[in-house]
Amino acid sequence: MSFKVEDLEKKNMKKLIIEATAEEFEAAMEKAYHKNKGKISVQGFRKGKAPRAIIEKMYGAGIFYEDAANEIIPDAYEKAAQECGLDIVSRPEIDVEQIEKGKTFIFTAEFAVKPEVVLGTYKGVEVEKAVIVVTEEEIAAELDKVREQNSRMLTVEDRPVQNGDIATIDYEGFCDGVAFEGGKGEDHALTIGSHSFIDTFEDQLIGKNIGEEVEVNVTFPEEYHSEELSGKPALFKVTVKGIKCKELPELDDEFAQEASEFDTLDEYKEDIKSGLVEKKEKEAKTKKEDAVMDKVIEAATMDIPEAMITTTKGQMAEEFAQRLQMQGLSMEQYMQFTGLTANKFMDTLQPQALKRIQFRLVLEAIVKAEGIITSDDEIEAEYKKMADEYKMDVEKIKEIIGEKEKEQMKMDLAVQKAIDLVTEAAVEA
């Protein structure tokens, strides 16, 4: 295998021209034959027993080209990418230039390389000073959350539905007089005021009594995921079967004793206030870092290739899909709920992807400019942190982490130091 590098017209884009010898291609063809011969029927031979020459005569030598190419390309590209010494920052765009039995196999890989960053001012940038204030209303809101958690449900029999109640209902929806799919439910617990049902559905149940049958008129939103119902009026026949309401505990010392480790409500409030102050301080720190980095990025110059942005968008989409999966949702379901197409979803990631790239490139440039390094002790501390997090032995973590991942870890820690450096050097006004 041999290769050469070419510059492309677009800045920070390169092309690798990679060649595998005729012998290497022949070996790949032979592997492709053994992989596929059991799937190919040839008259006069049992399945899987037909010689390669017979198969190629019947179907053409090209029958094995695709699998042979797929056998060569990944390893050949990986080897060339490592040996060329370029800092590749995008997925390669592969194109086969020559594929023919008995000849050299040639393919190209186009990709983006890490752009050069010219730093502007990154020390002493001016940002707005954060003022940490916790109001009585915020403390009360926190207390209300705890009261909600400690509430109990009461069955209501002597009054109609009110806002905030949980109404148990049967319902069936009709559009143009015809029941539609997914529009029927029984014993559904609906929190009035939650706006979980479309339009004014919940509002029209207020004032209705248990056992009462109600006709609820609504209009589906234009962006509704079902095209058959999008923007159309509908009638729901609803029966109120039961009403429940929440009873919240009184705000007093007894409540504080049950909900916390404190004896009095005043002590509990002070603890809540301290927690809110700590939370706001962390938020202010993050906001300051973001504000500082926005100005540092604005002062820097770099030419980011589109292929790098496309690759980052793909990574972000994969991360998002993984988070959805942890919540029990698929990307298909998310697209259905939001009405987004795959292309529109990727478009929404464009600004975030660009910001992520700029953020990292500038910080890595600061690491280089300041000579920031990560010590062996800091790496050991990171190993220990990971071991604690995953409940594994430190030595096992070291076995799992390869040299490439270790270098990435070193840079990640150095980048965090760069963030701390520019944030601490910022001027608050």
C-alpha distance (Angstrom), angle and dihedral (degrees) to the residues before:
residue distance angle dihedral
M1 . . .
S2 3.81 . .
F3 3.78 134.9 .
K4 3.77 145.3 -175.7
V5 3.81 132.6 -160.1
E6 3.81 125.3 -127.6
D7 3.80 129.1 -170.6
L8 3.80 115.2 -127.5
E9 3.80 126.0 -144.0
K10 3.79 91.7 -110.5
K11 3.78 110.5 80.9
N12 3.81 116.2 -106.1
M13 3.81 91.5 13.5
K14 3.82 120.8 119.5
K15 3.78 137.6 179.9
L16 3.79 128.0 -145.1
I17 3.80 114.8 -154.9
I18 3.79 105.0 -157.9
E19 3.79 125.9 -170.0
A20 3.79 128.8 -166.5
T21 3.79 116.2 -164.2
A22 3.78 121.6 -110.8
E23 3.81 87.5 -108.0
E24 3.81 92.0 53.5
F25 3.78 90.6 48.3
E26 3.83 90.8 48.8
A27 3.83 89.9 52.7
A28 3.81 89.2 51.4
M29 3.81 90.6 49.2
E30 3.80 89.8 52.3
K31 3.82 90.4 51.7
A32 3.80 89.7 48.6
Y33 3.81 89.8 51.5
H34 3.83 93.0 52.1
K35 3.79 90.2 45.8
N36 3.80 94.3 52.9
K37 3.80 107.5 27.1
G38 3.80 92.6 93.1
K39 3.81 90.3 59.7
I40 3.83 96.4 51.0
S41 3.81 122.9 86.9
V42 3.81 118.1 -150.0
Q43 3.79 121.3 178.2
G44 3.80 112.0 -112.8
F45 3.82 94.3 23.7
R46 3.77 132.8 84.7
K47 3.79 113.1 -115.6
G48 3.77 109.9 -80.4
K49 3.82 94.3 15.8
A50 3.81 101.4 85.1
P51 3.84 112.3 113.8
R52 3.78 116.4 -114.4
A53 3.81 92.2 -118.2
I54 3.81 91.1 56.7
I55 3.82 92.3 48.8
E56 3.82 91.8 48.4
K57 3.80 90.9 48.3
M58 3.80 91.5 52.4
Y59 3.81 99.7 40.2
G60 3.80 103.0 19.4
A61 3.82 129.0 -104.4
G62 3.81 88.6 -86.7
I63 3.79 90.8 74.1
F64 3.81 89.0 87.9
Y65 3.83 99.1 34.2
E66 3.81 97.7 96.4
D67 3.80 95.3 49.8
A68 3.81 91.3 42.8
A69 3.82 90.1 52.5
N70 3.80 90.9 48.2
E71 3.80 88.4 50.9
I72 3.80 93.2 55.2
I73 3.82 106.3 32.9
P74 3.85 104.4 66.1
D75 3.81 97.2 50.5
A76 3.81 94.6 36.3
Y77 3.81 91.7 51.0
E78 3.82 92.6 45.5
K79 3.80 91.5 50.8
A80 3.82 93.6 46.3
A81 3.81 91.6 45.8
Q82 3.79 90.5 54.5
E83 3.80 96.0 43.8
C84 3.83 96.7 45.9
G85 3.82 90.7 65.5
L86 3.81 94.3 -138.6
D87 3.80 121.7 142.3
I88 3.84 97.5 -124.0
V89 3.81 114.2 -161.3
S90 3.80 104.6 173.9
R91 3.76 139.9 52.9
P92 3.82 110.4 -91.7
E93 3.77 122.5 -108.7
I94 3.79 104.0 -137.1
D95 3.81 124.2 -153.0
V96 3.83 125.8 175.8
E97 3.81 110.5 -134.7
Q98 3.81 101.4 177.6
I99 3.79 130.1 13.9
E100 3.78 118.9 162.1
K101 3.79 134.7 134.9
G102 3.80 112.1 -96.4
K103 3.81 93.9 15.0
T104 3.78 138.0 95.9
F105 3.82 112.3 -81.7
I106 3.82 110.3 -130.1
F107 3.80 128.7 -173.0
T108 3.78 135.9 161.4
A109 3.79 132.4 -139.9
E110 3.81 120.2 -159.5
F111 3.80 118.7 -164.2
A112 3.78 145.6 151.1
V113 3.78 122.7 -100.7
K114 3.78 125.8 -149.5
P115 3.82 108.9 -80.3
E116 3.77 122.2 -126.9
V117 3.81 113.8 -108.6
V118 3.79 122.4 -146.8
L119 3.78 107.0 -159.5
G120 3.77 123.0 -142.0
T121 3.81 123.3 -170.6
Y122 3.79 110.7 -28.0
K123 3.80 102.0 158.0
G124 3.77 123.0 69.3
V125 3.80 97.4 13.5
E126 3.80 113.3 164.3
V127 3.80 121.5 -117.1
E128 3.79 135.3 169.0
K129 3.80 115.3 -89.1
A130 3.79 113.7 -117.5
V131 3.79 118.6 -127.4
I132 3.81 113.7 -152.9
V133 3.81 111.9 -148.0
V134 3.81 127.9 162.3
T135 3.80 114.6 -163.3
E136 3.79 129.8 -154.4
E137 3.80 88.0 -116.3
E138 3.81 90.7 59.1
I139 3.80 91.5 49.7
A140 3.81 89.5 48.6
A141 3.82 90.2 50.4
E142 3.81 90.3 53.9
L143 3.79 90.5 48.9
D144 3.81 89.8 50.2
K145 3.81 89.6 55.3
V146 3.81 90.2 54.2
R147 3.81 90.8 46.0
E148 3.82 88.6 52.8
Q149 3.80 89.8 51.7
N150 3.81 90.3 50.6
S151 3.80 96.1 42.6
R152 3.79 124.3 116.6
M153 3.78 129.7 -143.5
L154 3.80 119.1 -116.2
T155 3.79 125.3 -164.8
V156 3.81 112.0 -124.0
E157 3.81 119.4 -149.7
D158 3.81 105.8 150.7
R159 3.78 104.0 60.8
P160 3.84 142.6 37.6
V161 3.81 127.1 -98.8
Q162 3.82 116.5 -64.3
N163 3.78 132.8 -170.3
G164 3.81 109.2 -81.4
D165 3.82 94.2 28.3
I166 3.79 123.1 123.9
A167 3.80 106.6 -126.3
T168 3.80 121.0 -164.2
I169 3.80 107.2 -143.6
D170 3.79 144.7 174.0
Y171 3.80 113.4 -147.8
E172 3.77 142.5 173.5
G173 3.81 125.7 -171.2
F174 3.79 127.9 -143.5
C175 3.80 130.1 -168.6
D176 3.81 116.5 -166.7
G177 3.80 86.6 -9.5
V178 3.82 94.1 -57.2
A179 3.82 123.7 110.6
F180 3.80 110.0 -119.1
E181 3.80 130.0 -145.0
G182 3.81 115.1 -90.8
G183 3.81 92.3 14.9
K184 3.80 97.6 107.8
G185 3.80 130.3 84.2
E186 3.79 139.9 161.7
D187 3.81 130.3 -153.4
H188 3.79 90.3 0.8
A189 3.82 114.1 171.6
L190 3.81 106.4 -139.2
T191 3.80 122.0 -175.1
I192 3.80 106.4 -142.8
G193 3.80 109.7 -129.4
S194 3.79 94.9 22.4
H195 3.83 90.5 106.4
S196 3.79 89.3 -141.9
F197 3.82 89.8 134.3
I198 3.80 122.0 62.8
D199 3.79 127.8 -89.8
T200 3.85 115.8 -24.7
F201 3.82 95.3 -25.1
E202 3.82 94.3 124.5
D203 3.82 94.9 42.3
Q204 3.80 90.5 57.8
L205 3.81 91.3 59.3
I206 3.82 93.5 58.8
G207 3.79 110.4 108.9
K208 3.81 94.4 21.6
N209 3.81 120.6 126.7
I210 3.80 132.4 -136.4
G211 3.80 110.4 -79.8
E212 3.79 93.0 20.8
E213 3.79 118.4 132.6
V214 3.80 114.4 -140.7
E215 3.79 133.9 -168.9
V216 3.80 108.0 -143.7
N217 3.81 118.1 -164.3
V218 3.81 117.9 -158.2
T219 3.81 140.3 156.7
F220 3.80 121.4 -132.3
P221 3.82 114.2 -125.9
E222 3.80 118.4 -103.5
E223 3.82 90.8 -118.5
Y224 3.82 93.5 51.7
H225 3.81 111.5 141.8
S226 3.84 93.6 -123.5
E227 3.81 110.2 73.8
E228 3.83 90.5 -159.9
L229 3.82 90.5 62.1
S230 3.81 101.2 30.2
G231 3.82 110.5 128.2
K232 3.81 93.9 -8.0
P233 3.82 128.6 129.9
A234 3.81 116.8 -117.1
L235 3.80 138.6 -172.5
F236 3.79 121.4 -140.8
K237 3.79 121.0 -163.1
V238 3.79 104.9 -148.7
T239 3.79 132.9 -175.1
V240 3.82 118.7 -163.0
K241 3.82 105.2 -140.3
G242 3.77 102.0 170.4
I243 3.80 145.5 -5.0
K244 3.79 129.6 -144.9
C245 3.77 131.0 176.3
K246 3.78 135.5 -167.9
E247 3.77 120.9 -111.2
L248 3.80 110.6 -153.9
P249 3.82 121.2 -153.2
E250 3.81 118.7 -110.7
L251 3.80 116.9 -98.5
D252 3.81 101.1 -114.5
D253 3.79 141.9 112.7
E254 3.79 91.4 -79.9
F255 3.81 89.9 57.4
A256 3.84 90.2 49.3
Q257 3.82 90.7 51.9
E258 3.80 92.4 50.6
A259 3.81 96.7 42.8
S260 3.82 100.2 39.2
E261 3.78 146.4 14.7
F262 3.81 91.6 -96.6
D263 3.81 129.6 99.8
T264 3.79 98.4 -146.2
L265 3.79 136.4 42.3
D266 3.83 90.8 -126.3
E267 3.82 91.2 57.1
Y268 3.79 90.3 47.9
K269 3.81 90.8 50.6
E270 3.81 91.1 51.9
D271 3.79 90.4 52.0
I272 3.81 90.6 50.1
K273 3.81 89.3 49.3
S274 3.83 91.3 51.8
G275 3.80 90.0 50.5
L276 3.79 91.9 50.0
V277 3.82 91.2 48.9
E278 3.81 90.6 51.7
K279 3.82 91.0 47.7
K280 3.81 92.1 49.2
E281 3.81 91.6 47.8
K282 3.81 89.9 54.9
E283 3.80 90.5 47.0
A284 3.81 90.2 48.7
K285 3.81 90.6 50.8
T286 3.80 91.2 51.7
K287 3.81 91.2 45.4
K288 3.81 90.6 50.3
E289 3.81 91.7 49.6
D290 3.81 90.2 50.6
A291 3.81 92.5 47.5
V292 3.81 91.8 48.5
M293 3.79 92.8 47.4
D294 3.81 91.7 48.1
K295 3.81 89.2 58.7
V296 3.81 93.8 42.4
I297 3.81 90.5 51.0
E298 3.81 91.1 46.4
A299 3.81 89.9 53.9
A300 3.81 93.4 49.4
T301 3.80 127.5 79.0
M302 3.80 125.9 -143.9
D303 3.79 136.6 150.5
I304 3.80 107.4 -133.2
P305 3.83 114.8 -163.6
E306 3.80 117.5 -132.4
A307 3.82 91.1 -125.8
M308 3.81 88.9 62.7
I309 3.81 90.8 52.4
T310 3.81 91.3 47.3
T311 3.81 91.1 52.1
T312 3.80 92.0 48.4
K313 3.82 90.8 49.4
G314 3.79 88.6 53.2
Q315 3.81 90.9 51.4
M316 3.80 91.2 48.4
A317 3.81 91.1 49.6
E318 3.81 89.9 52.5
E319 3.81 90.8 49.5
F320 3.80 90.5 49.4
A321 3.82 91.6 49.6
Q322 3.80 90.1 51.5
R323 3.82 91.2 51.8
L324 3.80 90.2 49.6
Q325 3.79 90.3 49.5
M326 3.81 89.9 54.8
Q327 3.82 87.0 56.5
G328 3.80 91.4 49.8
L329 3.81 95.7 -104.8
S330 3.79 132.4 119.9
M331 3.82 127.2 -144.4
E332 3.82 88.3 -113.3
Q333 3.81 90.6 57.7
Y334 3.81 91.2 46.1
M335 3.81 90.9 51.9
Q336 3.80 89.9 49.4
F337 3.82 93.3 49.7
T338 3.81 94.7 46.5
G339 3.79 98.5 36.0
L340 3.82 90.4 -129.0
T341 3.79 123.5 143.2
A342 3.81 120.6 -140.0
N343 3.83 90.6 -104.8
K344 3.81 93.6 48.6
F345 3.80 90.6 48.3
M346 3.82 90.7 52.9
D347 3.82 89.3 48.5
T348 3.81 89.9 56.5
L349 3.82 88.6 57.7
Q350 3.83 94.4 55.7
P351 3.84 98.4 90.4
Q352 3.83 93.0 42.5
A353 3.81 91.9 48.1
L354 3.81 92.3 50.0
K355 3.81 91.1 48.3
R356 3.81 92.0 48.6
I357 3.81 91.4 52.0
Q358 3.81 94.3 46.2
F359 3.80 91.2 47.0
R360 3.79 93.3 52.9
L361 3.80 97.5 41.0
V362 3.81 93.2 50.5
L363 3.80 93.0 47.3
E364 3.80 92.2 48.8
A365 3.81 88.1 50.7
I366 3.83 89.7 52.3
V367 3.82 90.0 49.1
K368 3.81 88.2 55.3
A369 3.80 95.0 43.0
E370 3.81 93.2 49.4
G371 3.80 95.4 40.2
I372 3.81 90.8 -124.2
I373 3.81 113.1 179.3
T374 3.78 135.6 -177.4
S375 3.80 113.8 -127.7
D376 3.81 125.9 -137.8
D377 3.82 88.7 -113.9
E378 3.81 90.4 56.6
I379 3.81 90.9 50.1
E380 3.82 89.8 49.7
A381 3.80 90.0 50.4
E382 3.81 89.3 51.6
Y383 3.81 90.9 50.5
K384 3.82 88.9 51.3
K385 3.80 91.3 49.0
M386 3.80 91.2 51.3
A387 3.80 91.8 46.5
D388 3.81 90.7 52.7
E389 3.80 91.8 46.4
Y390 3.81 94.8 50.7
K391 3.82 94.6 32.8
M392 3.79 92.1 -122.8
D393 3.78 136.1 131.8
V394 3.81 114.2 -90.2
E395 3.82 92.1 -127.2
K396 3.80 89.8 53.4
I397 3.80 90.0 52.8
K398 3.82 89.2 52.2
E399 3.80 90.1 52.2
I400 3.80 91.6 51.9
I401 3.81 95.5 45.9
G402 3.81 108.4 79.3
E403 3.80 125.7 -153.0
K404 3.81 92.1 -97.8
E405 3.82 91.6 51.9
K406 3.82 90.2 46.3
E407 3.81 91.2 54.7
Q408 3.81 89.2 48.5
M409 3.81 89.2 51.2
K410 3.80 90.6 51.4
M411 3.80 91.0 51.9
D412 3.83 92.3 46.2
L413 3.81 90.4 54.6
A414 3.80 91.5 45.6
V415 3.80 90.5 49.8
Q416 3.81 90.0 53.8
K417 3.81 88.6 53.5
A418 3.80 88.6 51.9
I419 3.82 90.2 52.7
D420 3.81 90.0 50.7
L421 3.81 91.1 47.4
V422 3.82 96.6 53.4
T423 3.81 92.9 40.0
E424 3.80 94.1 51.0
A425 3.81 90.2 46.0
A426 3.81 92.5 52.3
V427 3.80 120.1 108.5
E428 3.81 116.3 -128.0
A429 3.78 114.9 -147.4
